[in-house]
Amino acid sequence: MDAKCPFTIRMMRPADYHGVLDLWRACGLPSRPLGRDSEPHIRRELAATHASFLLAEDPQNQLIGTVFATHDGRKGWINRLAVDPRWQSRGVGRALVLAAEEHLRTLGIGIIACLIEGDNDRSEQLFTSLGYVFHDDIRYYTKRKHPGI
């Protein structure tokens, strides 16, 4: 593949579901296909006004990246950033994050945050380069209906 090869970004459609899960697996991104990442759950999120999946495609319309942008009306969150390993270091991740930020800003969201797994140095470097600031005073807690969610 040519390093200067362009890519496009678009909104996810329900028909993209299986390709997205395949990409997440190829990238080593944890997923819960029987819980929060199940097809019915993702379809509900795609239909909601608080959540948007953006996808990057190569010139042959092959899926090469994903990012998920959500908000609660005041704060936006960027999650599920994944780039096909063959396309990493070509600006796909950066473009997806910037597109997610722009999308959230058009919805009036002024604060954007992200959660990064502790061992994901590449994502930390990307978000830091885009102006995100690490806060070591925040602790993350969850309460789940059941472990598969």
C-alpha angles and dihedrals in degrees: 000000000000112000090221093054110130126234133196133223123217141157117276119253124205090252089064093065100101093044090052092052090048090052092048089052092048089052094047091243111156114243138178106213091173093049134023092354096050117128094248091049093049090047089055090050092049089054094048125093095224098060136057132177115205121197132198119214132190121232090275090056092251116150111252104160147016139194130177121213120192135166142188095211095273108037128041126210130205115206142155096038106173131162125189106255090237089059100043118121091028098099097262095121092046091049092049093051092047091049091050090049092050091048091051092047091054086058090055096256110149101176119060124183138173137201117221126191110248095247098047102104094164092058091046090053092047096049092044090052088053092055101264114147123218115233113200092182095073123094121197120223131174137190114200132193086221134347095259094067 
